[in-house]
C-alpha cells in the first residue's frame, strides 16, 4: 500500500514541486486579519482540535505542534505525540495495527470527552 502511494504521488515531479511549495507557503498567519502574527492566528482557532504529530516525524516534528497548541486559547487544542516508528506516515495508511489501535483509542477519548460530534 505504501509503495503504491509513494509511486503515485511522486511519479510526476510536478506533484513533488507543488507539495514543497505548499509546505513553504503554508503560513496560516499570512492572511487578514492576522497580518503575519502567528500567535493571533492560533488564538483565532475556534474548533476543538486533537493534534497528533508523529513522534518520529522529521517533516513536522512534535515540537512544532507543541508550539501551535500552546498558542491556542485554553481548551481548544490538545496534543499527543503519536508513538509510531513510521515517522511522517504514522497512523496510515493502516498497515500498522498498533498505530490504528492507538489512533482509534485517542479518537474515542477525544469524542467522548468533548461536545464535538461527527
Jmol script that loads the backbone (N, CA, C; Angstrom):
load data "model"
ATOM      1  N   UNK A   1       0.818  -1.190   0.000  1.00  0.00           N
ATOM      2  CA  UNK A   1       0.000   0.000   0.000  1.00  0.00           C
ATOM      3  C   UNK A   1       0.868   1.262   0.000  1.00  0.00           C
ATOM      4  N   UNK A   2       1.863   1.329   0.886  1.00  0.00           N
ATOM      5  CA  UNK A   2       2.745   2.483   0.959  1.00  0.00           C
ATOM      6  C   UNK A   2       3.477   2.675  -0.366  1.00  0.00           C
ATOM      7  N   UNK A   3       3.934   1.588  -0.952  1.00  0.00           N
ATOM      8  CA  UNK A   3       4.619   1.666  -2.247  1.00  0.00           C
ATOM      9  C   UNK A   3       3.712   2.295  -3.295  1.00  0.00           C
ATOM     10  N   UNK A   4       2.457   1.895  -3.309  1.00  0.00           N
ATOM     11  CA  UNK A   4       1.503   2.428  -4.287  1.00  0.00           C
ATOM     12  C   UNK A   4       1.300   3.926  -4.088  1.00  0.00           C
ATOM     13  N   UNK A   5       1.205   4.357  -2.832  1.00  0.00           N
ATOM     14  CA  UNK A   5       1.036   5.782  -2.543  1.00  0.00           C
ATOM     15  C   UNK A   5       2.265   6.563  -2.994  1.00  0.00           C
ATOM     16  N   UNK A   6       3.433   6.075  -2.614  1.00  0.00           N
ATOM     17  CA  UNK A   6       4.667   6.784  -2.967  1.00  0.00           C
ATOM     18  C   UNK A   6       4.874   6.869  -4.470  1.00  0.00           C
ATOM     19  N   UNK A   7       4.622   5.779  -5.173  1.00  0.00           N
ATOM     20  CA  UNK A   7       4.841   5.803  -6.617  1.00  0.00           C
ATOM     21  C   UNK A   7       3.788   6.635  -7.331  1.00  0.00           C
ATOM     22  N   UNK A   8       2.614   6.761  -6.770  1.00  0.00           N
ATOM     23  CA  UNK A   8       1.571   7.598  -7.378  1.00  0.00           C
ATOM     24  C   UNK A   8       1.868   9.077  -7.145  1.00  0.00           C
ATOM     25  N   UNK A   9       2.153   9.439  -5.912  1.00  0.00           N
ATOM     26  CA  UNK A   9       2.384  10.833  -5.566  1.00  0.00           C
ATOM     27  C   UNK A   9       3.642  11.376  -6.229  1.00  0.00           C
ATOM     28  N   UNK A  10       4.701  10.577  -6.246  1.00  0.00           N
ATOM     29  CA  UNK A  10       5.980  11.078  -6.722  1.00  0.00           C
ATOM     30  C   UNK A  10       6.289  10.689  -8.165  1.00  0.00           C
ATOM     31  N   UNK A  11       5.345  10.037  -8.849  1.00  0.00           N
ATOM     32  CA  UNK A  11       5.579   9.647 -10.239  1.00  0.00           C
ATOM     33  C   UNK A  11       5.734  10.882 -11.126  1.00  0.00           C
ATOM     34  N   UNK A  12       5.012  11.936 -10.816  1.00  0.00           N
ATOM     35  CA  UNK A  12       5.088  13.178 -11.576  1.00  0.00           C
ATOM     36  C   UNK A  12       5.861  14.201 -10.747  1.00  0.00           C
ATOM     37  N   UNK A  13       6.996  14.686 -11.228  1.00  0.00           N
ATOM     38  CA  UNK A  13       7.794  15.649 -10.458  1.00  0.00           C
ATOM     39  C   UNK A  13       7.021  16.916 -10.093  1.00  0.00           C
ATOM     40  N   UNK A  14       6.023  17.271 -10.885  1.00  0.00           N
ATOM     41  CA  UNK A  14       5.208  18.448 -10.575  1.00  0.00           C
ATOM     42  C   UNK A  14       4.486  18.271  -9.237  1.00  0.00           C
ATOM     43  N   UNK A  15       4.068  17.039  -8.932  1.00  0.00           N
ATOM     44  CA  UNK A  15       3.408  16.782  -7.654  1.00  0.00           C
ATOM     45  C   UNK A  15       4.324  17.138  -6.488  1.00  0.00           C
ATOM     46  N   UNK A  16       5.573  16.719  -6.588  1.00  0.00           N
ATOM     47  CA  UNK A  16       6.533  16.993  -5.525  1.00  0.00           C
ATOM     48  C   UNK A  16       6.814  18.488  -5.410  1.00  0.00           C
ATOM     49  N   UNK A  17       6.944  19.167  -6.538  1.00  0.00           N
ATOM     50  CA  UNK A  17       7.189  20.608  -6.510  1.00  0.00           C
ATOM     51  C   UNK A  17       6.024  21.358  -5.865  1.00  0.00           C
ATOM     52  N   UNK A  18       4.797  20.960  -6.199  1.00  0.00           N
ATOM     53  CA  UNK A  18       3.626  21.604  -5.598  1.00  0.00           C
ATOM     54  C   UNK A  18       3.531  21.311  -4.104  1.00  0.00           C
ATOM     55  N   UNK A  19       3.889  20.095  -3.711  1.00  0.00           N
ATOM     56  CA  UNK A  19       3.877  19.746  -2.296  1.00  0.00           C
ATOM     57  C   UNK A  19       4.897  20.599  -1.537  1.00  0.00           C
ATOM     58  N   UNK A  20       6.081  20.750  -2.092  1.00  0.00           N
ATOM     59  CA  UNK A  20       7.109  21.569  -1.452  1.00  0.00           C
ATOM     60  C   UNK A  20       6.673  23.026  -1.358  1.00  0.00           C
ATOM     61  N   UNK A  21       6.055  23.544  -2.417  1.00  0.00           N
ATOM     62  CA  UNK A  21       5.559  24.915  -2.397  1.00  0.00           C
ATOM     63  C   UNK A  21       4.485  25.094  -1.317  1.00  0.00           C
ATOM     64  N   UNK A  22       3.614  24.112  -1.183  1.00  0.00           N
ATOM     65  CA  UNK A  22       2.576  24.165  -0.152  1.00  0.00           C
ATOM     66  C   UNK A  22       3.204  24.235   1.226  1.00  0.00           C
ATOM     67  N   UNK A  23       4.218  23.404   1.478  1.00  0.00           N
ATOM     68  CA  UNK A  23       4.890  23.417   2.779  1.00  0.00           C
ATOM     69  C   UNK A  23       5.550  24.762   3.035  1.00  0.00           C
ATOM     70  N   UNK A  24       6.155  25.342   2.013  1.00  0.00           N
ATOM     71  CA  UNK A  24       6.844  26.618   2.183  1.00  0.00           C
ATOM     72  C   UNK A  24       5.871  27.776   2.377  1.00  0.00           C
ATOM     73  N   UNK A  25       4.747  27.733   1.695  1.00  0.00           N
ATOM     74  CA  UNK A  25       3.783  28.840   1.726  1.00  0.00           C
ATOM     75  C   UNK A  25       2.706  28.686   2.794  1.00  0.00           C
ATOM     76  N   UNK A  26       2.644  27.561   3.442  1.00  0.00           N
ATOM     77  CA  UNK A  26       1.545  27.277   4.369  1.00  0.00           C
ATOM     78  C   UNK A  26       1.765  27.983   5.706  1.00  0.00           C
ATOM     79  N   UNK A  27       1.452  29.252   5.733  1.00  0.00           N
ATOM     80  CA  UNK A  27       1.548  30.055   6.944  1.00  0.00           C
ATOM     81  C   UNK A  27       0.158  30.602   7.233  1.00  0.00           C
ATOM     82  N   UNK A  28      -0.501  30.017   8.209  1.00  0.00           N
ATOM     83  CA  UNK A  28      -1.885  30.404   8.498  1.00  0.00           C
ATOM     84  C   UNK A  28      -2.000  31.853   8.951  1.00  0.00           C
ATOM     85  N   UNK A  29      -0.907  32.461   9.359  1.00  0.00           N
ATOM     86  CA  UNK A  29      -0.973  33.855   9.803  1.00  0.00           C
ATOM     87  C   UNK A  29      -0.773  34.835   8.648  1.00  0.00           C
ATOM     88  N   UNK A  30      -0.451  34.323   7.470  1.00  0.00           N
ATOM     89  CA  UNK A  30      -0.193  35.184   6.320  1.00  0.00           C
ATOM     90  C   UNK A  30      -1.500  35.523   5.593  1.00  0.00           C
ATOM     91  N   UNK A  31      -2.433  36.106   6.341  1.00  0.00           N
ATOM     92  CA  UNK A  31      -3.737  36.491   5.802  1.00  0.00           C
ATOM     93  C   UNK A  31      -4.391  37.476   6.770  1.00  0.00           C
ATOM     94  N   UNK A  32      -5.410  38.150   6.266  1.00  0.00           N
ATOM     95  CA  UNK A  32      -6.199  39.033   7.135  1.00  0.00           C
ATOM     96  C   UNK A  32      -7.029  38.147   8.064  1.00  0.00           C
ATOM     97  N   UNK A  33      -7.215  38.459   9.251  1.00  0.00           N
ATOM     98  CA  UNK A  33      -6.840  39.668   9.975  1.00  0.00           C
ATOM     99  C   UNK A  33      -5.547  39.517  10.774  1.00  0.00           C
ATOM    100  N   UNK A  34      -4.766  38.474  10.514  1.00  0.00           N
ATOM    101  CA  UNK A  34      -3.612  38.161  11.365  1.00  0.00           C
ATOM    102  C   UNK A  34      -2.339  38.904  10.965  1.00  0.00           C
ATOM    103  N   UNK A  35      -2.183  39.221   9.687  1.00  0.00           N
ATOM    104  CA  UNK A  35      -1.055  40.024   9.194  1.00  0.00           C
ATOM    105  C   UNK A  35       0.298  39.517   9.687  1.00  0.00           C
ATOM    106  N   UNK A  36       0.491  38.216   9.617  1.00  0.00           N
ATOM    107  CA  UNK A  36       1.774  37.627   9.990  1.00  0.00           C
ATOM    108  C   UNK A  36       1.941  37.343  11.472  1.00  0.00           C
ATOM    109  N   UNK A  37       0.944  37.606  12.280  1.00  0.00           N
ATOM    110  CA  UNK A  37       1.014  37.376  13.724  1.00  0.00           C
ATOM    111  C   UNK A  37       0.572  35.938  14.015  1.00  0.00           C
ATOM    112  N   UNK A  38       1.552  35.059  14.199  1.00  0.00           N
ATOM    113  CA  UNK A  38       1.290  33.635  14.399  1.00  0.00           C
ATOM    114  C   UNK A  38       0.428  33.384  15.642  1.00  0.00           C
ATOM    115  N   UNK A  39       0.754  34.037  16.747  1.00  0.00           N
ATOM    116  CA  UNK A  39       0.005  33.826  17.987  1.00  0.00           C
ATOM    117  C   UNK A  39      -1.447  34.248  17.796  1.00  0.00           C
ATOM    118  N   UNK A  40      -1.653  35.372  17.137  1.00  0.00           N
ATOM    119  CA  UNK A  40      -3.021  35.839  16.877  1.00  0.00           C
ATOM    120  C   UNK A  40      -3.775  34.826  16.005  1.00  0.00           C
ATOM    121  N   UNK A  41      -3.095  34.244  15.036  1.00  0.00           N
ATOM    122  CA  UNK A  41      -3.733  33.233  14.182  1.00  0.00           C
ATOM    123  C   UNK A  41      -4.111  31.996  14.995  1.00  0.00           C
ATOM    124  N   UNK A  42      -3.239  31.561  15.874  1.00  0.00           N
ATOM    125  CA  UNK A  42      -3.543  30.396  16.716  1.00  0.00           C
ATOM    126  C   UNK A  42      -4.691  30.719  17.668  1.00  0.00           C
ATOM    127  N   UNK A  43      -4.721  31.940  18.192  1.00  0.00           N
ATOM    128  CA  UNK A  43      -5.799  32.361  19.082  1.00  0.00           C
ATOM    129  C   UNK A  43      -7.129  32.457  18.343  1.00  0.00           C
ATOM    130  N   UNK A  44      -7.079  32.600  17.014  1.00  0.00           N
ATOM    131  CA  UNK A  44      -8.290  32.709  16.213  1.00  0.00           C
ATOM    132  C   UNK A  44      -8.981  31.380  15.942  1.00  0.00           C
ATOM    133  N   UNK A  45      -8.329  30.285  16.264  1.00  0.00           N
ATOM    134  CA  UNK A  45      -8.928  28.965  16.044  1.00  0.00           C
ATOM    135  C   UNK A  45     -10.031  28.728  17.064  1.00  0.00           C
ATOM    136  N   UNK A  46     -11.205  28.362  16.575  1.00  0.00           N
ATOM    137  CA  UNK A  46     -12.353  28.149  17.464  1.00  0.00           C
ATOM    138  C   UNK A  46     -12.742  26.679  17.583  1.00  0.00           C
ATOM    139  N   UNK A  47     -12.415  25.897  16.576  1.00  0.00           N
ATOM    140  CA  UNK A  47     -12.782  24.477  16.587  1.00  0.00           C
ATOM    141  C   UNK A  47     -11.880  23.706  17.548  1.00  0.00           C
ATOM    142  N   UNK A  48     -12.472  22.787  18.289  1.00  0.00           N
ATOM    143  CA  UNK A  48     -11.672  21.912  19.151  1.00  0.00           C
ATOM    144  C   UNK A  48     -10.774  21.065  18.268  1.00  0.00           C
ATOM    145  N   UNK A  49      -9.515  20.908  18.697  1.00  0.00           N
ATOM    146  CA  UNK A  49      -8.545  20.207  17.869  1.00  0.00           C
ATOM    147  C   UNK A  49      -7.821  19.120  18.647  1.00  0.00           C
ATOM    148  N   UNK A  50      -7.654  18.000  17.997  1.00  0.00           N
ATOM    149  CA  UNK A  50      -6.826  16.915  18.501  1.00  0.00           C
ATOM    150  C   UNK A  50      -5.631  16.832  17.556  1.00  0.00           C
ATOM    151  N   UNK A  51      -4.488  17.261  18.036  1.00  0.00           N
ATOM    152  CA  UNK A  51      -3.286  17.345  17.213  1.00  0.00           C
ATOM    153  C   UNK A  51      -2.418  16.137  17.540  1.00  0.00           C
ATOM    154  N   UNK A  52      -2.157  15.311  16.530  1.00  0.00           N
ATOM    155  CA  UNK A  52      -1.447  14.045  16.734  1.00  0.00           C
ATOM    156  C   UNK A  52      -0.227  13.936  15.821  1.00  0.00           C
ATOM    157  N   UNK A  53       0.824  14.683  16.123  1.00  0.00           N
ATOM    158  CA  UNK A  53       2.026  14.579  15.296  1.00  0.00           C
ATOM    159  C   UNK A  53       2.754  13.268  15.562  1.00  0.00           C
ATOM    160  N   UNK A  54       3.397  12.743  14.539  1.00  0.00           N
ATOM    161  CA  UNK A  54       4.190  11.530  14.711  1.00  0.00           C
ATOM    162  C   UNK A  54       5.437  11.819  15.532  1.00  0.00           C
ATOM    163  N   UNK A  55       5.685  11.020  16.552  1.00  0.00           N
ATOM    164  CA  UNK A  55       6.847  11.235  17.425  1.00  0.00           C
ATOM    165  C   UNK A  55       8.160  11.187  16.644  1.00  0.00           C
ATOM    166  N   UNK A  56       8.187  10.392  15.579  1.00  0.00           N
ATOM    167  CA  UNK A  56       9.411  10.253  14.785  1.00  0.00           C
ATOM    168  C   UNK A  56       9.303  10.966  13.434  1.00  0.00           C
ATOM    169  N   UNK A  57       8.337  11.869  13.292  1.00  0.00           N
ATOM    170  CA  UNK A  57       8.140  12.612  12.042  1.00  0.00           C
ATOM    171  C   UNK A  57       9.234  13.664  11.907  1.00  0.00           C
ATOM    172  N   UNK A  58      10.029  13.564  10.851  1.00  0.00           N
ATOM    173  CA  UNK A  58      11.095  14.533  10.635  1.00  0.00           C
ATOM    174  C   UNK A  58      10.635  15.718   9.790  1.00  0.00           C
ATOM    175  N   UNK A  59       9.474  15.610   9.133  1.00  0.00           N
ATOM    176  CA  UNK A  59       8.921  16.739   8.379  1.00  0.00           C
ATOM    177  C   UNK A  59       8.264  17.736   9.331  1.00  0.00           C
ATOM    178  N   UNK A  60       7.389  17.230  10.189  1.00  0.00           N
ATOM    179  CA  UNK A  60       6.628  18.062  11.118  1.00  0.00           C
ATOM    180  C   UNK A  60       6.808  17.490  12.525  1.00  0.00           C
ATOM    181  N   UNK A  61       7.909  17.820  13.179  1.00  0.00           N
ATOM    182  CA  UNK A  61       8.187  17.231  14.498  1.00  0.00           C
ATOM    183  C   UNK A  61       7.177  17.686  15.555  1.00  0.00           C
ATOM    184  N   UNK A  62       6.976  16.858  16.578  1.00  0.00           N
ATOM    185  CA  UNK A  62       6.009  17.192  17.631  1.00  0.00           C
ATOM    186  C   UNK A  62       6.284  18.527  18.307  1.00  0.00           C
ATOM    187  N   UNK A  63       7.539  18.934  18.337  1.00  0.00           N
ATOM    188  CA  UNK A  63       7.870  20.214  18.962  1.00  0.00           C
ATOM    189  C   UNK A  63       7.138  21.379  18.281  1.00  0.00           C
ATOM    190  N   UNK A  64       6.954  21.286  16.960  1.00  0.00           N
ATOM    191  CA  UNK A  64       6.208  22.325  16.241  1.00  0.00           C
ATOM    192  C   UNK A  64       4.752  22.347  16.695  1.00  0.00           C
ATOM    193  N   UNK A  65       4.177  21.172  16.825  1.00  0.00           N
ATOM    194  CA  UNK A  65       2.774  21.081  17.253  1.00  0.00           C
ATOM    195  C   UNK A  65       2.596  21.566  18.684  1.00  0.00           C
ATOM    196  N   UNK A  66       3.580  21.320  19.537  1.00  0.00           N
ATOM    197  CA  UNK A  66       3.515  21.811  20.920  1.00  0.00           C
ATOM    198  C   UNK A  66       3.421  23.339  20.933  1.00  0.00           C
ATOM    199  N   UNK A  67       4.198  23.985  20.083  1.00  0.00           N
ATOM    200  CA  UNK A  67       4.173  25.448  19.998  1.00  0.00           C
ATOM    201  C   UNK A  67       2.805  25.928  19.515  1.00  0.00           C
ATOM    202  N   UNK A  68       2.277  25.259  18.497  1.00  0.00           N
ATOM    203  CA  UNK A  68       0.968  25.644  17.963  1.00  0.00           C
ATOM    204  C   UNK A  68      -0.121  25.532  19.024  1.00  0.00           C
ATOM    205  N   UNK A  69      -0.193  24.380  19.684  1.00  0.00           N
ATOM    206  CA  UNK A  69      -1.248  24.151  20.683  1.00  0.00           C
ATOM    207  C   UNK A  69      -1.068  25.083  21.877  1.00  0.00           C
ATOM    208  N   UNK A  70       0.160  25.323  22.276  1.00  0.00           N
ATOM    209  CA  UNK A  70       0.432  26.225  23.400  1.00  0.00           C
ATOM    210  C   UNK A  70      -0.098  27.636  23.119  1.00  0.00           C
ATOM    211  N   UNK A  71      -0.117  28.032  21.854  1.00  0.00           N
ATOM    212  CA  UNK A  71      -0.569  29.371  21.495  1.00  0.00           C
ATOM    213  C   UNK A  71      -2.059  29.469  21.199  1.00  0.00           C
ATOM    214  N   UNK A  72      -2.770  28.354  21.266  1.00  0.00           N
ATOM    215  CA  UNK A  72      -4.232  28.379  21.101  1.00  0.00           C
ATOM    216  C   UNK A  72      -4.878  28.785  22.419  1.00  0.00           C
ATOM    217  N   UNK A  73      -6.119  29.226  22.345  1.00  0.00           N
ATOM    218  CA  UNK A  73      -6.850  29.540  23.570  1.00  0.00           C
ATOM    219  C   UNK A  73      -7.017  28.266  24.392  1.00  0.00           C
ATOM    220  N   UNK A  74      -7.121  28.441  25.685  1.00  0.00           N
ATOM    221  CA  UNK A  74      -7.279  27.295  26.597  1.00  0.00           C
ATOM    222  C   UNK A  74      -8.499  26.466  26.207  1.00  0.00           C
ATOM    223  N   UNK A  75      -8.334  25.159  26.210  1.00  0.00           N
ATOM    224  CA  UNK A  75      -9.434  24.251  25.930  1.00  0.00           C
ATOM    225  C   UNK A  75      -9.691  23.983  24.454  1.00  0.00           C
ATOM    226  N   UNK A  76      -8.950  24.631  23.567  1.00  0.00           N
ATOM    227  CA  UNK A  76      -9.162  24.437  22.123  1.00  0.00           C
ATOM    228  C   UNK A  76      -8.356  23.244  21.609  1.00  0.00           C
ATOM    229  N   UNK A  77      -7.079  23.240  21.844  1.00  0.00           N
ATOM    230  CA  UNK A  77      -6.244  22.179  21.285  1.00  0.00           C
ATOM    231  C   UNK A  77      -5.646  21.280  22.344  1.00  0.00           C
ATOM    232  N   UNK A  78      -5.515  20.029  21.975  1.00  0.00           N
ATOM    233  CA  UNK A  78      -4.766  19.093  22.805  1.00  0.00           C
ATOM    234  C   UNK A  78      -3.865  18.288  21.886  1.00  0.00           C
ATOM    235  N   UNK A  79      -2.659  18.035  22.361  1.00  0.00           N
ATOM    236  CA  UNK A  79      -1.672  17.363  21.541  1.00  0.00           C
ATOM    237  C   UNK A  79      -1.152  16.099  22.215  1.00  0.00           C
ATOM    238  N   UNK A  80      -1.041  15.054  21.422  1.00  0.00           N
ATOM    239  CA  UNK A  80      -0.440  13.800  21.871  1.00  0.00           C
ATOM    240  C   UNK A  80       0.477  13.324  20.749  1.00  0.00           C
ATOM    241  N   UNK A  81       1.748  13.130  21.070  1.00  0.00           N
ATOM    242  CA  UNK A  81       2.681  12.643  20.053  1.00  0.00           C
ATOM    243  C   UNK A  81       2.393  11.174  19.760  1.00  0.00           C
ATOM    244  N   UNK A  82       2.235  10.869  18.488  1.00  0.00           N
ATOM    245  CA  UNK A  82       1.914   9.524  18.006  1.00  0.00           C
ATOM    246  C   UNK A  82       3.163   8.643  18.145  1.00  0.00           C
ATOM    247  N   UNK A  83       3.133   7.620  19.016  1.00  0.00           N
ATOM    248  CA  UNK A  83       4.322   6.813  19.290  1.00  0.00           C
ATOM    249  C   UNK A  83       4.582   5.742  18.224  1.00  0.00           C
ATOM    250  N   UNK A  84       4.725   6.179  17.004  1.00  0.00           N
ATOM    251  CA  UNK A  84       4.907   5.246  15.893  1.00  0.00           C
ATOM    252  C   UNK A  84       6.342   5.281  15.382  1.00  0.00           C
ATOM    253  N   UNK A  85       6.797   4.169  14.872  1.00  0.00           N
ATOM    254  CA  UNK A  85       8.129   4.126  14.253  1.00  0.00           C
ATOM    255  C   UNK A  85       8.083   4.610  12.806  1.00  0.00           C
ATOM    256  N   UNK A  86       6.888   4.910  12.295  1.00  0.00           N
ATOM    257  CA  UNK A  86       6.714   5.200  10.868  1.00  0.00           C
ATOM    258  C   UNK A  86       6.844   6.671  10.512  1.00  0.00           C
ATOM    259  N   UNK A  87       7.338   7.495  11.409  1.00  0.00           N
ATOM    260  CA  UNK A  87       7.620   8.889  11.089  1.00  0.00           C
ATOM    261  C   UNK A  87       6.418   9.629  10.538  1.00  0.00           C
ATOM    262  N   UNK A  88       6.596  10.245   9.380  1.00  0.00           N
ATOM    263  CA  UNK A  88       5.546  11.051   8.755  1.00  0.00           C
ATOM    264  C   UNK A  88       4.329  10.210   8.388  1.00  0.00           C
ATOM    265  N   UNK A  89       4.501   8.921   8.251  1.00  0.00           N
ATOM    266  CA  UNK A  89       3.397   8.019   7.867  1.00  0.00           C
ATOM    267  C   UNK A  89       2.684   7.430   9.079  1.00  0.00           C
ATOM    268  N   UNK A  90       2.943   7.929  10.262  1.00  0.00           N
ATOM    269  CA  UNK A  90       2.300   7.411  11.472  1.00  0.00           C
ATOM    270  C   UNK A  90       0.785   7.422  11.329  1.00  0.00           C
ATOM    271  N   UNK A  91       0.166   6.319  11.662  1.00  0.00           N
ATOM    272  CA  UNK A  91      -1.283   6.231  11.626  1.00  0.00           C
ATOM    273  C   UNK A  91      -1.884   5.864  10.290  1.00  0.00           C
ATOM    274  N   UNK A  92      -1.111   5.809   9.266  1.00  0.00           N
ATOM    275  CA  UNK A  92      -1.661   5.486   7.951  1.00  0.00           C
ATOM    276  C   UNK A  92      -0.588   4.973   7.041  1.00  0.00           C
ATOM    277  N   UNK A  93      -0.943   4.286   6.081  1.00  0.00           N
ATOM    278  CA  UNK A  93      -2.285   4.062   5.561  1.00  0.00           C
ATOM    279  C   UNK A  93      -3.021   2.883   6.176  1.00  0.00           C
ATOM    280  N   UNK A  94      -2.728   2.541   7.393  1.00  0.00           N
ATOM    281  CA  UNK A  94      -3.480   1.500   8.088  1.00  0.00           C
ATOM    282  C   UNK A  94      -2.790   0.151   8.136  1.00  0.00           C
ATOM    283  N   UNK A  95      -1.539   0.111   7.721  1.00  0.00           N
ATOM    284  CA  UNK A  95      -0.827  -1.168   7.701  1.00  0.00           C
ATOM    285  C   UNK A  95      -0.306  -1.583   9.077  1.00  0.00           C
ATOM    286  N   UNK A  96      -0.138  -0.631   9.992  1.00  0.00           N
ATOM    287  CA  UNK A  96       0.351  -0.943  11.333  1.00  0.00           C
ATOM    288  C   UNK A  96      -0.826  -1.053  12.292  1.00  0.00           C
ATOM    289  N   UNK A  97      -1.069  -2.255  12.765  1.00  0.00           N
ATOM    290  CA  UNK A  97      -2.193  -2.483  13.685  1.00  0.00           C
ATOM    291  C   UNK A  97      -2.013  -1.699  14.988  1.00  0.00           C
ATOM    292  N   UNK A  98      -0.763  -1.585  15.464  1.00  0.00           N
ATOM    293  CA  UNK A  98      -0.511  -0.813  16.685  1.00  0.00           C
ATOM    294  C   UNK A  98      -0.882   0.646  16.484  1.00  0.00           C
ATOM    295  N   UNK A  99      -0.521   1.211  15.324  1.00  0.00           N
ATOM    296  CA  UNK A  99      -0.861   2.596  15.018  1.00  0.00           C
ATOM    297  C   UNK A  99      -2.373   2.796  14.964  1.00  0.00           C
ATOM    298  N   UNK A 100      -3.053   1.891  14.305  1.00  0.00           N
ATOM    299  CA  UNK A 100      -4.513   2.004  14.163  1.00  0.00           C
ATOM    300  C   UNK A 100      -5.184   1.933  15.527  1.00  0.00           C
ATOM    301  N   UNK A 101      -4.735   1.018  16.373  1.00  0.00           N
ATOM    302  CA  UNK A 101      -5.305   0.887  17.715  1.00  0.00           C
ATOM    303  C   UNK A 101      -5.075   2.150  18.530  1.00  0.00           C
ATOM    304  N   UNK A 102      -3.845   2.673  18.497  1.00  0.00           N
ATOM    305  CA  UNK A 102      -3.521   3.890  19.242  1.00  0.00           C
ATOM    306  C   UNK A 102      -4.393   5.048  18.760  1.00  0.00           C
ATOM    307  N   UNK A 103      -4.513   5.203  17.455  1.00  0.00           N
ATOM    308  CA  UNK A 103      -5.312   6.286  16.887  1.00  0.00           C
ATOM    309  C   UNK A 103      -6.787   6.139  17.262  1.00  0.00           C
ATOM    310  N   UNK A 104      -7.327   4.947  17.114  1.00  0.00           N
ATOM    311  CA  UNK A 104      -8.731   4.708  17.476  1.00  0.00           C
ATOM    312  C   UNK A 104      -8.992   5.039  18.943  1.00  0.00           C
ATOM    313  N   UNK A 105      -8.093   4.607  19.820  1.00  0.00           N
ATOM    314  CA  UNK A 105      -8.263   4.869  21.251  1.00  0.00           C
ATOM    315  C   UNK A 105      -8.282   6.367  21.541  1.00  0.00           C
ATOM    316  N   UNK A 106      -7.368   7.112  20.924  1.00  0.00           N
ATOM    317  CA  UNK A 106      -7.313   8.555  21.174  1.00  0.00           C
ATOM    318  C   UNK A 106      -8.517   9.292  20.582  1.00  0.00           C
ATOM    319  N   UNK A 107      -8.986   8.842  19.442  1.00  0.00           N
ATOM    320  CA  UNK A 107     -10.179   9.461  18.849  1.00  0.00           C
ATOM    321  C   UNK A 107     -11.415   9.205  19.713  1.00  0.00           C
ATOM    322  N   UNK A 108     -11.540   7.978  20.221  1.00  0.00           N
ATOM    323  CA  UNK A 108     -12.682   7.652  21.086  1.00  0.00           C
ATOM    324  C   UNK A 108     -12.683   8.539  22.328  1.00  0.00           C
ATOM    325  N   UNK A 109     -11.532   8.703  22.941  1.00  0.00           N
ATOM    326  CA  UNK A 109     -11.420   9.531  24.145  1.00  0.00           C
ATOM    327  C   UNK A 109     -11.753  10.986  23.813  1.00  0.00           C
ATOM    328  N   UNK A 110     -11.220  11.484  22.701  1.00  0.00           N
ATOM    329  CA  UNK A 110     -11.458  12.869  22.299  1.00  0.00           C
ATOM    330  C   UNK A 110     -12.951  13.136  22.108  1.00  0.00           C
ATOM    331  N   UNK A 111     -13.630  12.274  21.363  1.00  0.00           N
ATOM    332  CA  UNK A 111     -15.050  12.496  21.101  1.00  0.00           C
ATOM    333  C   UNK A 111     -15.915  12.235  22.332  1.00  0.00           C
ATOM    334  N   UNK A 112     -15.501  11.315  23.198  1.00  0.00           N
ATOM    335  CA  UNK A 112     -16.275  11.031  24.403  1.00  0.00           C
ATOM    336  C   UNK A 112     -16.194  12.171  25.416  1.00  0.00           C
ATOM    337  N   UNK A 113     -15.076  12.892  25.412  1.00  0.00           N
ATOM    338  CA  UNK A 113     -14.860  13.943  26.407  1.00  0.00           C
ATOM    339  C   UNK A 113     -15.069  15.353  25.874  1.00  0.00           C
ATOM    340  N   UNK A 114     -15.736  15.490  24.775  1.00  0.00           N
ATOM    341  CA  UNK A 114     -15.971  16.827  24.244  1.00  0.00           C
ATOM    342  C   UNK A 114     -17.387  16.910  23.681  1.00  0.00           C
ATOM    343  N   UNK A 115     -17.771  18.128  23.376  1.00  0.00           N
ATOM    344  CA  UNK A 115     -19.085  18.315  22.774  1.00  0.00           C
ATOM    345  C   UNK A 115     -19.014  18.225  21.260  1.00  0.00           C
ATOM    346  N   UNK A 116     -17.896  17.724  20.762  1.00  0.00           N
ATOM    347  CA  UNK A 116     -17.701  17.542  19.335  1.00  0.00           C
ATOM    348  C   UNK A 116     -18.393  16.249  18.908  1.00  0.00           C
ATOM    349  N   UNK A 117     -19.079  16.281  17.798  1.00  0.00           N
ATOM    350  CA  UNK A 117     -19.729  15.071  17.298  1.00  0.00           C
ATOM    351  C   UNK A 117     -19.489  14.951  15.817  1.00  0.00           C
ATOM    352  N   UNK A 118     -19.649  13.743  15.332  1.00  0.00           N
ATOM    353  CA  UNK A 118     -19.458  13.506  13.898  1.00  0.00           C
ATOM    354  C   UNK A 118     -20.735  13.788  13.122  1.00  0.00           C
TER     355      UNK A 118
END
end "model"
wireframe off; spacefill off
backbone 0.3
color backbone group
